[in-house]
Amino acid sequence: MNKLNSFRIMLLIAVMSLSACSSDDDGALDTTAPSIMLIEPTKMQEIALGEELHIDALLEDNEGLASYKIDIHNNFDGHTHGRVASHSESQPWTYSKTQNLEAGQQSFDLHEHIDVPLDITPGTYHLGIIVLDEAGNQSEAYVEVVLGEAHDHEDEISISNLHVEDVTAGSDLHAEADITSTHGIQNINVHIHGHGLNPTGNQVNWEVDQNFSNYTGTTAHFHEHLDVPQNATPGEYHLSISVTDEDGHTHSEGAHFMVN
């Protein structure tokens, strides 16, 4: 083989190597946006002025989360999200909080309690969760909530005497509540998830998302026993019970308990 052919072969190998490296680099780019599972509040959930707005969401990313932002603004003009309208002779509420997350986290349990001011204009508001990952990919999730006595459905669904006791792993969780629904009960959903848990060995983060359609009528006493896994991670958990009436309106209440 002469020197010219040898040079051509070496040049071809070098070009192919550079091409392969370039392809590998392109494949390493993270273009997957993070995911947001917004658990609470639920759509059109009603929160009285002066009470707490409870936020629960699971944030996940394939590589690493960077930060999240909570944004609350009024929806008096019926926009989708992002623009706050003026409202004469009112004090529409706005709330914003940005939180950076520890590097490398692929999952984060967002849990916030926000006090709703007493002196704001009642009405429909948008609550948004905006999440960035370490590569700059962004996701958003919005839900419409009702703050104060803003529409005709106020007090049409009530959940009272919600009772949940601490429980031992491997036993059953006792949950009960009194429910009133002017337009009839269509469905009751129970959601359970943990807060800041650190499972070890074969322990699991116990989660429940279960619908109960056996409750009907305008009043009911909700009473259920839910099996707690033997290997449930000890710690604080939150139970949220959501009632949907026959017209599609939903109201939720929550309670904390411990798994020992």
Order of alpha helices (4+ residues) and beta strands (2+ residues): alpha-beta-beta-beta-beta-beta-beta-beta-beta-beta-beta-beta-beta-beta-beta-beta
